[in-house]
Structure formats: structure tokens, C-alpha cells
Amino acid sequence: MANGKKSYQALVLIATPKLADKAAEMFSEKNIPLQYRLNAEGTASSEIMDTLGFGSIDKCLLITTVTKELGREMLGLLHSRLRLDAVNSGIAFTLPLTGASNIALRMIERTDTQNQASESGKDENPMLENTHALIAVTVDRGFSGDVMNCARAAGAGGGTVIHSRSIQSEDAVGFWGLSVQEEKEIVLILAKHEDKTKIMSAVSEKYGMKSEAKGLVISLPIDSVMGL
């Protein structure tokens, strides 16, 4: 578990594949370990996509683990080098972590020590702190578009879809009396604190566990966010 000396965060970037490649190079330059890369899709409306002439918006998620100090620095660097303030570029944010394995903590702290003297863009970039939450909605495949439309009507701006698979055991499914589809879609939505409850309630009412979508809705706190 994490000790009381340092705070740890998950640093998440949602961006186009090209920008994700640049970000991965930046993480490598900083010797930041524990990287995960996931392919995803944007959720722009069909009207916007038709106007732009696109069939879909490909997105990538990069996830790594850092100390709070290094997380702040990397948010600033990602914002300045990737120009996260530009339209359809990307969003970067940090999520608080309450614990990690000892070997993971040693890797994170070693990276932080190596980067203590590095540059920081925190004074040059607009960073929003403790103003947003991450809403994650897991539904059966094919319902992500409906969920996003419902969330938009409740105040959400946009989201990202990740395709996944359920690993729930047959015993658990039988206990709860549910019919769970193996193929799943996860809709990630960054929402302002004042809009979070309204969005979650709207989605849960229409696409919750008792609906055909079999949706599960949760939220996670966000420390800092760039690119909104």
C-alpha cells in the first residue's frame, strides 16, 4: 500500500492515435513505466461526422502511474506539446490512487527522482483541479450510442467508447438472476461535478441493469484535467 509520504495518481490521456504516439515518446523520455495503450472510439454525433466527412473518430487511451508531483508536470507538458487546447486534439487527466504493490511504488518513485530537476509547464497552462468526475458506463455491445445520446441530453459534452469483454462468473450471474452478454462497451464521460448526478441518474434510469442494455454506471474523482 502507498505510504503517507507521497500521493500517487493514474495519468490518463485520450487522444488521436498520432498524438498518442507523441505522448508515448514523451513518457519514454521521462522513463515513466507502467504504460497501457487501448484503442477506442470518439462519440461525436452522426451529424457532425457527416459534415466532416469522417466515418468514425479513432481514439487511443494511454494510462500510466506517477507521483502527484510528476503527474502535474506531465499534464503541463502534454498540454503544451500536444496542444490539447486545439479542437479534437485530446484530454489528459489524473485520478487519485489509494494503493499499489511495493514493486510498482518503487518504480514510480525512482522515475520521480530521475525527473525532479526537469522542466515544468504548470505555470503556463490552464489546469482545472477538482472540478470534474469521470463517469464510466458499462453496457452490452451496441448500446454505447444510445447511452451517449442520453448523457448528452442530460448535459454531457462527449465521450469515449472502449470495447471489452465480460469476465463475470456463471455463478455470479445466476445468483443475481441476470443475463450478461460477453461483449461489452465502456463509455467514458468527463463531466462537471454539478452535472454528474443528473447524467448518472438519466443513464441509469434508461440503460441500467434492469434494462436490455444491462448498464452499470459508476463515477471516479479526478484530481486535475487538461484539454477541456
Backbone torsions as a table, in degrees:
resi	resn	phi	psi	omega
1	MET	NA	156.0	179.8
2	ALA	-69.1	140.9	177.2
3	ASN	-87.3	-178.6	-175.3
4	GLY	-84.7	-1.1	-175.2
5	LYS	-77.5	-36.6	-176.3
6	LYS	-135.0	153.5	175.3
7	SER	-103.2	146.3	-176.4
8	TYR	-122.3	149.7	-176.3
9	GLN	-138.5	153.8	165.4
10	ALA	-94.0	126.2	177.9
11	LEU	-100.6	122.7	-174.5
12	VAL	-121.4	132.2	173.7
13	LEU	-121.5	128.3	172.5
14	ILE	-114.7	114.8	-173.4
15	ALA	-155.2	175.9	175.5
16	THR	-66.7	156.8	179.6
17	PRO	-55.4	-37.6	-179.5
18	LYS	-64.2	-45.3	178.5
19	LEU	-69.5	-33.1	176.9
20	ALA	-63.4	-37.2	176.5
21	ASP	-61.8	-43.5	178.9
22	LYS	-64.8	-40.1	179.4
23	ALA	-64.9	-39.8	178.8
24	ALA	-61.2	-37.2	176.4
25	GLU	-65.4	-38.6	178.3
26	MET	-64.5	-42.4	177.4
27	PHE	-61.8	-39.1	179.5
28	SER	-65.5	-39.5	178.0
29	GLU	-60.5	-35.5	-179.1
30	LYS	-88.5	2.5	-178.9
31	ASN	57.2	37.7	-179.0
32	ILE	-86.5	121.4	-177.2
33	PRO	-89.0	-171.6	172.6
34	LEU	59.0	47.9	179.9
35	GLN	-92.5	140.3	173.7
36	TYR	-129.6	139.5	178.4
37	ARG	-125.6	126.8	-178.9
38	LEU	-124.7	140.3	173.9
39	ASN	-85.5	140.9	-176.9
40	ALA	-147.6	-177.2	179.1
41	GLU	-132.2	144.5	172.1
42	GLY	-76.3	170.3	-176.4
43	THR	-125.7	36.0	175.8
44	ALA	-62.6	147.8	-177.8
45	SER	-65.0	157.6	-179.2
46	SER	-62.0	-32.2	179.6
47	GLU	-64.2	-43.3	178.2
48	ILE	-65.3	-41.9	-179.3
49	MET	-63.8	-41.5	179.1
50	ASP	-63.3	-39.7	-179.9
51	THR	-64.7	-40.8	-178.8
52	LEU	-80.6	-14.0	-179.7
53	GLY	79.2	23.3	-179.8
54	PHE	-103.4	150.2	175.4
55	GLY	-88.7	-30.3	178.5
56	SER	-164.8	164.6	176.6
57	ILE	-110.0	106.9	178.5
58	ASP	-76.1	134.8	178.5
59	LYS	-131.6	157.8	173.7
60	CYS	-126.8	146.3	172.4
61	LEU	-110.7	126.0	171.4
62	LEU	-110.7	129.9	-178.6
63	ILE	-128.9	129.2	175.9
64	THR	-142.4	172.6	-177.4
65	THR	-122.3	131.3	-175.4
66	VAL	-142.7	168.3	169.3
67	THR	-74.5	163.3	-179.0
68	LYS	-62.1	-38.1	-179.8
69	GLU	-64.3	-46.0	-179.7
70	LEU	-70.6	-32.3	177.3
71	GLY	-61.4	-43.1	177.8
72	ARG	-61.7	-44.2	-179.8
73	GLU	-62.2	-44.8	-177.0
74	MET	-68.0	-34.0	175.7
75	LEU	-60.5	-42.4	178.3
76	GLY	-64.2	-43.0	-179.7
77	LEU	-67.8	-41.2	177.8
78	LEU	-62.0	-41.5	-179.6
79	HIS	-62.8	-46.0	-175.0
80	SER	-75.0	-42.7	-175.6
81	ARG	-79.7	-32.2	-179.5
82	LEU	-96.5	-5.1	-179.3
83	ARG	54.0	59.3	-176.9
84	LEU	-68.3	-8.1	176.1
85	ASP	-83.8	-6.7	178.8
86	ALA	-80.2	156.3	-179.5
87	VAL	-64.9	136.2	176.5
88	ASN	56.0	37.5	176.8
89	SER	-95.3	-67.5	179.4
90	GLY	173.1	176.4	178.0
91	ILE	-134.4	136.5	174.7
92	ALA	-124.2	139.7	179.3
93	PHE	-153.5	164.5	179.4
94	THR	-120.7	142.8	177.2
95	LEU	-116.9	135.8	179.3
96	PRO	-69.0	143.0	175.0
97	LEU	-114.4	140.0	-179.7
98	THR	-100.3	-6.5	179.5
99	GLY	-177.2	164.7	177.6
100	ALA	-162.8	165.8	178.3
101	SER	-69.4	158.5	-178.0
102	ASN	-60.3	-40.9	-179.0
103	ILE	-67.3	-36.1	177.7
104	ALA	-65.7	-42.0	179.6
105	LEU	-63.7	-38.9	179.2
106	ARG	-64.2	-39.8	178.8
107	MET	-65.2	-42.4	-179.4
108	ILE	-65.4	-45.3	-177.6
109	GLU	-67.2	-35.1	177.5
110	ARG	-65.2	-41.5	177.5
111	THR	-62.6	-41.3	-179.9
112	ASP	-63.0	-40.8	179.7
113	THR	-64.5	-40.1	-179.3
114	GLN	-66.5	-23.7	-174.6
115	ASN	-108.4	10.0	-176.1
116	GLN	-62.6	-30.8	-177.3
117	ALA	-95.9	8.4	-176.1
118	SER	-80.8	170.3	-177.9
119	GLU	-69.4	159.4	176.5
120	SER	-138.3	134.3	179.7
121	GLY	-103.3	17.6	-171.7
122	LYS	-66.3	-25.5	-177.6
123	ASP	-86.4	-7.2	-174.1
124	GLU	-107.7	-8.7	-171.3
125	ASN	-125.5	144.7	179.2
126	PRO	-75.3	108.2	-179.6
127	MET	-111.8	124.2	178.4
128	LEU	-92.7	125.9	-176.6
129	GLU	-116.9	132.1	175.8
130	ASN	54.8	37.4	179.9
131	THR	-114.2	-13.0	-173.6
132	HIS	-131.5	164.0	174.1
133	ALA	-131.9	154.7	176.1
134	LEU	-101.0	116.6	176.3
135	ILE	-96.4	127.7	178.1
136	ALA	-118.2	123.2	-178.9
137	VAL	-118.6	117.1	177.4
138	THR	-101.4	121.5	-177.7
139	VAL	-134.3	164.7	173.6
140	ASP	-63.9	153.0	-175.9
141	ARG	-59.2	136.5	178.5
142	GLY	103.0	-7.6	-176.7
143	PHE	-106.1	-1.4	-175.7
144	SER	-62.7	-37.8	178.6
145	GLY	-64.3	-42.0	177.6
146	ASP	-64.0	-42.0	179.2
147	VAL	-61.9	-42.7	-177.7
148	MET	-68.1	-37.9	176.6
149	ASN	-62.1	-42.0	178.7
150	CYS	-64.7	-42.4	-179.6
151	ALA	-65.6	-39.2	178.0
152	ARG	-62.3	-42.2	179.7
153	ALA	-62.8	-24.0	-179.9
154	ALA	-94.6	0.8	175.6
155	GLY	120.1	-2.0	179.7
156	ALA	-74.5	148.4	179.3
157	GLY	-89.0	-43.2	-178.1
158	GLY	-172.8	-178.7	-178.1
159	GLY	-161.4	-178.7	179.8
160	THR	-133.5	139.1	-177.5
161	VAL	-111.6	129.6	174.9
162	ILE	-115.4	132.2	176.7
163	HIS	-89.2	135.0	-175.3
164	SER	-147.7	-177.3	177.6
165	ARG	-130.4	145.6	177.2
166	SER	-79.9	140.8	175.6
167	ILE	-120.0	22.8	-179.8
168	GLN	-67.8	138.6	-177.0
169	SER	-74.8	155.7	178.5
170	GLU	-64.0	-34.4	179.2
171	ASP	-63.3	-42.5	-179.4
172	ALA	-66.6	-40.8	179.3
173	VAL	-62.8	-43.0	179.7
174	GLY	-65.7	-37.9	-179.6
175	PHE	-61.8	-43.5	-177.8
176	TRP	-85.2	-7.2	178.8
177	GLY	69.8	33.8	-176.2
178	LEU	-107.3	153.8	170.7
179	SER	-110.2	104.3	-172.1
180	VAL	-104.4	123.4	176.5
181	GLN	-75.0	141.0	-177.5
182	GLU	-69.7	-42.7	-179.8
183	GLU	-79.6	126.7	-176.3
184	LYS	-124.8	159.9	171.5
185	GLU	-127.3	135.2	178.2
186	ILE	-111.3	120.6	178.3
187	VAL	-100.8	119.2	178.8
188	LEU	-103.2	126.3	-177.0
189	ILE	-130.0	124.8	171.9
190	LEU	-88.2	122.9	-176.5
191	ALA	-131.2	148.7	173.8
192	LYS	-67.8	151.0	-178.3
193	HIS	-55.2	-39.5	-177.1
194	GLU	-71.1	-17.2	179.7
195	ASP	-100.5	-11.8	-171.2
196	LYS	-58.8	-52.5	-175.7
197	THR	-62.4	-42.0	-179.9
198	LYS	-62.3	-43.4	179.6
199	ILE	-65.8	-46.9	-178.6
200	MET	-63.1	-40.7	-179.7
201	SER	-65.3	-42.4	-179.0
202	ALA	-63.9	-45.2	-179.4
203	VAL	-67.6	-42.3	-179.4
204	SER	-62.9	-38.2	-177.7
205	GLU	-66.1	-40.4	-176.1
206	LYS	-92.6	-32.0	-172.9
207	TYR	-130.4	31.6	179.2
208	GLY	-77.1	-169.9	-174.3
209	MET	-64.3	-24.0	-179.9
210	LYS	-88.2	-1.3	179.1
211	SER	-94.1	175.0	177.6
212	GLU	-65.2	-26.7	-178.5
213	ALA	-75.2	-21.0	-178.3
214	LYS	53.7	50.4	-174.0
215	GLY	-83.6	142.2	174.0
216	LEU	-120.0	123.4	-173.8
217	VAL	-116.4	125.2	176.7
218	ILE	-135.5	166.4	175.2
219	SER	-135.5	151.5	179.0
220	LEU	-129.1	143.0	178.5
221	PRO	-73.0	149.0	177.8
222	ILE	-117.6	130.5	177.7
223	ASP	-73.9	-57.5	-176.0
224	SER	-142.2	152.1	-179.3
225	VAL	-141.7	143.6	175.9
226	MET	-127.2	145.3	171.5
227	GLY	103.5	5.6	178.6
228	LEU	-90.4	NA	NA
